Amino acid sequence: MSVFVANESGHPLDGEEMAGLLRFCLEDLGVHPQAEVSLLAVDLQAMSDLHEQWMDEAGPTDVLSFPMDELTERGSWEAEPSEPGPALLGDIVVCPQFAAVQAAERGHSTEHELRILVAHGLLHLLGYDHLEPDEETAMFARQERLVTGWEARA
């Protein structure tokens, strides 16, 4: 699995940990080992610009996902030994400054919040969503399981 992490936020971000988390999640989710994903950390202004440009919403947000291809159904990225996997799943963009505020409000560390956001963004790349209550329940449960699994390894 190929994971690219870039930090343009001016805020500390452990790129090696984030790459490890993404690899852990991809493996846990059964994604083909040739899959590629990128993570970009940006500042508040850049996130505000992206949020307005792509979601038509003012102000910054915590995470945005940009899938490379539309999925026809959840699970279509899962590994099949005889079939080649996708070359590039897409891009996840996080805003560590926004995450720090959310973390303080939620009573946990910024690092934990960033793990949640990265897992959340990856699930969006894989076709998960939370528009409907049952989708939200499934997505947030999977996200929690991934982050808890990653943190239990330490």
N, C-alpha and C positions, 0 to 999 in steps of 0.2 A: 504494500500500500504506500502510495506516495502522498505525503502531506507537506504542504508549504505554509509556513507561518511568517508573517511580516508585521512588525509593530511600528506604525507611523503615528501613534497616539501621544507620545511624550509621557506616557504613564507606564510604570513597570509592568511587564508581562513576561512570564516564564514561557518562552517559546518552545523549549524542549518539553515542558510538562504538557502544554496545549497539544503539541504534536503527538505525544504519547497518549493523551486522552482520546484524541481523534482516532488513532490506530486501534486503541482498545475498543472504542465504540463500533468502529467499522467491523472489526473481527467479531465482536459480540452479536452484532446484527446480521452476520452472515454475508456481508458485502464482499463481492469478488476481490481477491487480493491485488488485482491490477488497477483498482479504483484509485482515483486521484481527487484530492480536495484541497482547497486553500482557505486559510484563515487570515484575515486582515484586521488589525486593531487600528482604529482611527480616533481622532479627537472629536469633541462635541460639535464643532462647526462642520467637519466633514460628514459626520453622521446625520446632522440636520439637513445638509444638502442632499445626501442620498435618500433620506426619508421623504423629503419633499419631492424629489425627482421621481422616485419609483413608487411611492405609496400615496403621493399627493396629500401628505400630512405634515403640518408644520412642527418644527422642533426636533430635537434628537430622540432616538429610541435606543434600546439596549442591544438588539441584534437584528440583522437582516440576512436573508438567505437568497442567493441567486443561483437556482438550478440551471445547469447547462441544457438539459433536455426535459421535456414534459414526460412524466411517467404515465403509463397507461393504467397501471394499478399498483397499489402498495406491494412491495416485495419483488417488483420486476428487476431490481438491482441485485437480488440475491445471487450468490455464487452458484453456478452450474458448472461442474467439472469439465464438461465437453464443449462449453461455449465461452467465447471471449467475453470479458467484462467491459464495462464502460471505461473509457479513457479518462474522462473528467466528470465528476459528479456536479461540481459547481463551487461557488465561493460563499464563505460565511464572513460577515463583517460584524465586529463587536466594538463597543465603545466602553473602554475600561473606566472612564470618568463617570459615565452614567451608571455603570455596574457598581461602582463604589457607593454611590448614593443609595441605590436599591439595596445593596448589602447591608448598609447601616440601618435602613428602614426595616429590614427583615431579620436583623439580629445575627448575621453571620459574616464571615470574612469576604472581602472582595474576591479572593482567589476561588472560594466556593461558588460565589455568584457567577464568576466567569466560566467555571466548569459547567454550571447549569445552562448558561447561555450558549456555550459551544455545543453541548449535547442537543439543546433545543434547535439551534440552527442546522445541525446535521440532520436531525429528524425531518425538518422542513425540506432539505435537499432530497431526502428519500421519499417524499410524498406525504408525510404526515401533516396534519393540520389540526386546528382547534376551533373551527368555526361553529361546530355543533357540540352540544354537551357530551355526547358519547365519544366523539373524536378527541375532545379536550381531555376527558378522563383517561383514555388510552394513551394519548401522547405524553401527558404529564407523568403517568405511571411509568412509562418506558424511560422517559428522561430521568426520573428519580432513580430507577433501577440502574441505569448506566452510570450516573454520577456516584451513587452509593458503591457500586461495584468497583469503580476506579479508585475511590478514596479508601476502600477496604484493602486495597493492594499495598498501600504505603505502610 
